Structures are given as C-alpha cells and as structure tokens.
Amino acid sequence: MSFKPFENKIFLSSPTMHGEEMEFIQDAFKKNWIAPLGENVDNFEKEAAACTGVSHAAALVSGTAGLHLAFRLAGVTPGSTVICQDMTFSATVNPAMYEGAKPVFIDSEEDSWNMDPKLVEKALDKYPDAKAVVPANLYGTPAHLSEIRDICRERKVTLVEDAAESLGASYKGEHCGSFGALGVLSFNGNKIITTSGGGMLLSEDEEKIKKARFMSTQAREPYPWYEHKELGFNYRMSNIVAGIGRGQLIHLKEHVAEKKRIYRHYGEQFKALGLPLSMNPYPADSKPNFWLSSILVDSDVCDKADASKDISAEYPGMLSGICPSAIIMKIMKTLSSYNVETRPIWKPMHLQPYYCSYDFIANEDHCVDEDIFRRGLCLPSDIKMTEAEQDTVIDMIASCF
C-alpha cells in the first residue's frame, strides 16, 4: 500500500481554539486589564476550582511553577526526600530539585502505567521522613489516587497530585487534581485545553493558596513600599492568558469527548486488523480524559529484533541500552516520512542521565516502566484530525507489520 504525505502535518495534540477565547481577551483590552492580574484571572481560578471540585485555586505561569510552589508549601527543603513517579516528564521532578530535594522514583503498575501504590508503601518504609509523594496521571489516565491518598494520610506525608495531563479525568467519581493536599494542572499548548502556557495550583486549604499567591508575586509584603521578608517568584498568570483559559474551559467536555472518540477508533481498528498491539490501559473505576492515545506492541514482536545497537550508533553517549524496540522505531520513522507526528512513551526518570544516580523502587519480577518504554508509542491524538485522516494513519501503522 502506498501513501502520500499529508499536506498539513498530523500532530500529537495541538491547540484547538473556538472563539470565546478572543471575547475574554477583547473584554480585557476594553477594560485595560492588560496588567498581570485582573477579572479574567479571578474568574479563571474560580471556574477551574469548580471544574475540579476543589475550593481554591491560584493561576500561575506554568504547571512547573505550580509544582515548585507545592513543594515549598509541603515543606521540601535541601536534603528532603520526595517520592516521585518514574514514568513521567521531567517537569514532575525538576521543581523538587530546585529546592535541593532527593527524588526516589517509583515503578508503575500495568493497569494504568502510573505509580504503583504497593511500591509507594515500600518506599515510605525505606524513607519514613519523606516530605511528599507525587503521582502523575500519565497521558490523562488517573493513577490509583484514592489508594495513594490513603497511604499518604496514614503515613502523614503530603500528597502532591501532578494532574498536568488529566484535567477532565476522574477516579472513583472524584476529579483529578482534587486528591492531594495540593494539585497541579497544566495549560501548555498541547494539553486538553490550553492558555498557550500556564498552570493552576489547587487545594482545599485556603491558607495554602493565599501563601502560593503571595510567593508567586515576588513575596511582596503589604507595605506602601517594596518590603520582602522571604524569597519570592514571578509566577502569576497574566490576565490576557487567563482569558484564553476561560474560553477554552467552556469546551473541556467537548475536547474530552473527541479525545475519547479517537482512542476508541484506534482500538477498534487495530483489533479489526488483527495487529499485535494494544491501547494504553486504564482502571475500570476511572474516566480518563484520553489526552494522548498510545499503543503497546506485543512483547514477542519486539523481542524478535533489538534496536539498541542501532540507536546507540545514531545517538552516541546514550546512557542506557534500554530504548524503543526496532518495530517502534520503524513505526515512528514511517509515520514521520508521511508528515505524521509520533513520540516514544516518556523515558523513565531512572534511565535519565541527570537522575540515574537516585534510588529507584522497582517491581521485583520485572521493571514495568522499562518494558513500557521499550514497547510503547504515543500516536497522533489531535481533535482536529478527521476520521479519514486517522484511518490513513492506522493503515500506515499496519504497513509496518
């Protein structure tokens, strides 16, 4: 089967704008609320809090900024231990390093590709003085959040939920972002809704959110002059950016429905074609937002060829011999040649050169994260992709087998 490259690139996930965003921005211009704060920021905080079922929220420049403030509020200081998800983007962990913390990475369980609660308990046995536990809801799929929350409550350690990828998802009827003492959302350009860049810190604790707002506006004391008693940061979201977020939030349910449609269509077509792969899983008692659809190639297919030598030659200095399998690289290269974006599953933190010296708590029988990284691939999940375009992408993938 021959294919023609798509004239317009098929993206993993690009912004989808509607029109209401510009109305909120124009209103800010009309009222001259171009300064960092204003009506859009205030209302976006209220609307995001209501959407996630929490009482208080602080709009910030990024999800990373939200995590940084969350760690400070959790009492993370130089030398503190922070229990982190291993399979995630480095932005989950980097803010702990800003405070001089020591991360301990946790392997995943196979039914959600997220932090394994059993291993969280094992880590807290080993590090009973840990300051925070940080699950991340991978690709919009909730971790076993209530189980992890129960462990954190029992061990009296702060749960910081990295819900950057999971706005609109829920676990056992509770919204992602609401499980921790602190939760963080991201509105980066590729997320389920976007403000071009931005984030939100969530909490039931009003005092924590007040403190976050204080720290995020350079920790300026309420004096007539500039008085600073502690270190501050320039982390507050602008009123214009918040206007984009308010317009986007109106369409959250619509975006989730479209992402779900894409996920289901991939799964149905792969099954109909008899391809040796499966979709990224999710627990039965969860409702993902299906932000990114991913595949896992059957292990026996991946075992037939080892890509590590080729990859090492192409990318000299690679720390670990663990890399995407030959079939994953073939799918990526094939789709790229037709102007289709794909991306490997997040490379686990314990394999990253910067983080490889820190402790990693793995499953005893096999490392789940290394296996998923070797066999997994994120597929285009852009809600502007038509079903016909998706069918062509599916045929391209099938041609690789």
N, C-alpha and C positions, 0 to 999 in steps of 0.2 A: 504494500500500500504506500503510495507517495502522497506527500503533503506539501502545501505551500506555506511559507512563513506567514504568520499573522501580520497584517499591515500595522495594526495597533497592538502594542505589547499586552499580553495577558499577565496581569500582576498577581502576586500572592494576595495582597489586600491593599487597595489604595483608597484614598478618601472618596466618599460619596456625599456630595453636597445637594441641598434641596431648595433653598430659597429663604427659609425663615432665618437662617444664619445672618444673611445680609440685612434683614429687617432689624434685628437686635443691634447689629453694628451701626446701621444708619441712625437708629434711635440714640445711640451713644454719641455719635457725631453731632446730632441735632442738639443734644443737651450739653455738649462739650465735655463729656466724661471720657476724655482720652487719657487722663491720668491713670496711674496704676490701678486704683480701686474705684468702685462705683456701683451703680444699681445692678449691672449685669453680674458682677462678682457676688454680690449679696444674694441675688436670686438663684444664681447657678449653684451656690453652696446649699441653699435650701432645697432646691429641686433634686440635686444629686443625693442629698441625705434622705429625702423622702423616697427616692427611687430604690435605694439600697436598704431602707428600713432602719437607718440609724438616726440619732437625734442631732448630731453636729458634724460639720464638715468645714475644712479650710481649703480653698482653691489655691493651687501652687503652680510653679512654672513647669514641673515635671513630676512623674511618679517617683523618679530617683530622689528628688528633693523631699517628697513625702516620706520615703523610707528613711532618709537621713534624719529628718526631724523625729520620726517614730523611734528610731534607735536612741536618740538623745533623751526622749521622753521615757523610754524604757530603762534608762539608767546605764546605758552602754558607755563604758569608758575604756581607756587604754588597758589592754590585757583581758578585757571581758570575753567570755565565750558566747558565741551566737550560733545556734543550731539552724543550719540553712539547708534548703532543698538543693540537691546536687544537680538535677536536670532542670536548668533554668538559664535565663540570660544573665550575664554578669552583673547587670544593674540591680539584681536582687541582693547581691553580696557586697558590691563595691561600697555602698554607704556605710556598712558596718566597718569596713576598713578605714574610711575617713576618720572614724573615732578610735582607731587603733585596736579594734577587736580582733579576736582569733576565731575564724569560722570553723565549724565542724560540719561536714557535708553528710547528708542522709540519702541513701539509695531509695529508689522508687518501688512501689508495688505495681503489679502488672495490670490491674483493672482500672487505673486512672492515669498511670505514668507520673504520679505525684509522690510526695514524701510519704514513706511507709510509717504509720503510727507505731508499729511494734519496734521499729528501729529508733524512733524518737524516744521511746521509753529506755531503750538500751543506751542511747547517747546521754540521757539525763541521769542514768545510773552512773555513768562514767564521769559526767560533768554536772554534778548536782548544783553548782553555783552559776549555771548558765543564766544569762540575763534575758534572752529572747529566743523564741522558736519562730521560724519564718517559712511557712509553706507558700508555694506559688501554684496557682491554678493553671496548669500548663495548657496553652492553646485554647483557653476558655472552658476547660474541664475542671470542675471542682475537685480538690483533694478530699480526703476523708476528714472534713473540717470539724465536725462535732466530736469525733473521737480524739483528734489532736487537741481540741479545746479542753476536753475533759482531762486529758493528761496534763496540760499546762495549768489548769486550775488546781489539780491535785498536787502538782509539784511546785506551785506558786512561782511560775515563770511566765513572763509576758508573752502573749501570742500576738505577733505582728503578721497580719494576713496580706501577702502580696497578691492583690486581686487585679493587678495591672492589665491582665489579658481577659478578665472574666466578668466585666460589667454586664448585667443582664442574665447571668447564670445563677443557679441556686442549688443548695444541697439540703435535702430533707426539709424543704419548704422555707429555708432561710436564704436570704440574698447573700451572694458572695460580696465580701467587703465588710460584712457585719459580724463576723465570727470572732475576730480578735479584739483585744483591748484597743488596738489600733489597726485600721485597714487602709490600704492604699490603692487608688485607681490610676490608670494612665490614659491620657487622651492624645498619645503620639499619632502621627499621621497615618499609621497602618492599623490602628485599633478599631474596635467595633463602632465607636463614634470618636470623632477627633476634634481637637481645637487647634490643630496644626502642631501644637506641642503644649503639654500641660498635664497636671495631675491633681489629685484630691486626697486629702487625709481625712479619714472617717473615724468617729469614736462616739460612744455613748457618754463619755466623760467630758463635760463642757469645759472643765478647767484645763484639760489636756489640749483641747482645740484652741482655747484662748492663749495658752502658752505657745502653741505652734504658730499662731498668727503673730504673736509678739516676736518670736525668734526669727520668723520669716520676713519681718520688716526691720531688719538690722538691729533688733533688740533695743529699739529706741524707747527710753523711759518717757512717761507722760509729763515732761517738763516743758517750759516755754523755750528752752534751748536744747541743744543736742546732748543728751546725757545717756551714757552707756555703761551699765554695770556688768554686762556679760557679753560673750561673743554672739553676734547676730549674723543673719544671712539675707541675701536679696532673693527671696524665693516666692514672693506673692505673684499670683496670676494677674495679668492686666485686664482691664475692663473690656477691651476690644476682643481679646482672646476668649473671655468668658461669654461674650455674646455669641461667638461661633458655637461654643459648647451648649448654650441654651437652645439654639436652633437644631443642633444635632440630637440632643436628648429627646426631643419630640418624636424622633424617628427610631429610637432604640429598638422597640419591639419589632418594627418592620425590618430592621437590619438583622436581628436575630433570626427572624423567620426565613429570610433569604439565605443566611448562612446555613441554617438547618436544611433547607432545600438542596443546597449544593452538596452538603455532606451526604445526605441520603441518596442523591443521584449517583455520586461516585460509588457508594457502597453497592447499590442495586446493579449498576452496570458492570462493575468488577466481578460481582458474583455471577451475573448472566454470562459473562465472557469466560468464566472459569479461570480467572487469573490467580496466581499463587500469592495473594496478598490480602491483608485485612485493614480495616479503618482503625484510627486511633480510638481506643475504648473509653467508656465512661460508666461509672457505677449506676445501677438501676434506680437508686434513690436520688439521683442528681438530674438537673436540667442544665446542660452546658449551653453556652452561647454559640458554640461551633465556630469560633473566630477563625481558626485555621483547620482545614481538613488535612489529615496526614495518613500515610499508608505505612504498613509494616510488611515487608516481603518475607515470605516463608523462610525459615531458617535453613532448610535443606537446599533451597535455591541459592541462598547467599553462601552456603558452605562450599559450593562447587568451585568458586573462584575467590581468590584473596587479592584485594586491591591494595594492600598495604605497601608492597614494593613499588608499585606504580605511583602511588600517592607520595611516598617518601621521596621519590626521584623528582616529582613535579613540585613538591613543596619541601625543599631541604630545611633541615632544622626542626622538623616536626618532632615533638617530644615523645609522643606515644605511637606505637604501631597500630593502635586501635583507630579505625577510620571507617567511613562509609564503605559498604561492600561494592564489589565490581558492578553488580546489577544496579545499585543505587546511583553510582556514578554514570552508568550508561543512560539511565532514565534522565538524569539531570542534563547531561550533555545533549541528548537527543532533543529534549524539550527546549533547551536554550537555543539550539540551531533553528527552531521554528518561532523564536521570539516569545517563549513562554517561561515565566519565572518560577523556579522551584528553590527549595533550600533544605539542607540537611536538618534533622532534628537538632535541637540545642546540644552542642558538645558538652558533656558533663563537666562540672566545675573541677572535679578531682583530676581530670585529664588536662586542664588548662595549665600552661607553663607557669603563670603567676600564682596559681592556687594549689599546685600539685603537692606542696610540702605540708599541707594541713590535713588533719585527720579526716578519714572517710569511713563511715559506718555502712558496710555493705551487707546484703543478704548473704547468708552462709553458703547456700548451694550454688548460686551464680549471681553475677552483678547484673541487675536488671537494666541499669542506665547504660552500661556499655553495650549491651545487646540491642537495646532500642536505638541507640546512636548508630550502630553498625547497620541495622536493617530498616531504619525509618527515613521518611522523606515528607516534607510539607509540600502540599500541592496548591496551585492557584485557587484561591477562595474569594475572589473579588466579586462583590454582589452585582457589579455591572457586567460581569461575564454572562453571556446568553447561554441557554441550554445547548444550542447548536455548537457554540464555541467549546463548551465543556465536553460535549460528545467527541469533538475532534481531539481535544487534549486526551481523553480516555483512549481513543484509537491510537494516538501516538505512544501512550504508555504501553498498550497491548503489543505494539510492534516491537517493543524492546524484549519481549519474551519469545 
